[in-house]
Amino acid sequence: MIRANVNVSFPWRLVVGDHVWIGEDVGILTLAPVAIESNVCISQRAYLCTGSHDFRREDFKLQLAPITVREGSWIAATSFIAPGVEIGSGAIVSAGVVFESVAPKTLVRGNPATVVSEFRGQRSEVKKTEGGGQ
């Protein structure tokens, strides 16, 4: 399901699996490839960004890196996923700004996103990390 106002800059660089939900106003900047595996939810106003600039260089060089969203993961509303990030299988990004890859079966949130908890078997079995909470 792809909802209203989803913007994919170069659709031929986007691969989407089965049973995927992409919510309203999601932006996917596909200057580099983006792979969204099966059983994934990308909630409204999330932004997947495969390009940035090196502000330290005088020529402000464009830097590109792919994004992969693994099976069974959820990127919640208004989350930002930076170039080169992989969201692990079964992970949840809860309203975060993600600059580093997210391990499978973890919950991250914040700016920058940090691990709040890890899932053991089912999501109902949650192990809170130090300083994390729910």
Number of C-alpha atoms within 10 A of each C-alpha: 10 12 13 12 13 18 15 16 13 13 14 10 15 18 12 15 13 12 12 19 18 20 21 18 18 24 20 21 22 25 21 18 19 26 17 22 20 18 18 24 23 25 21 22 19 25 23 26 23 22 17 15 12 11 10 8 9 7 9 11 12 11 14 17 17 20 26 20 28 21 21 21 25 24 26 20 21 19 25 23 27 21 26 20 20 22 27 20 21 21 25 26 27 18 19 22 21 24 17 16 17 22 17 19 22 25 26 25 20 15 13 12 21 19 20 20 21 20 17 12 9 9 14 8 10 16 15 16 12 9 8 14 10 5
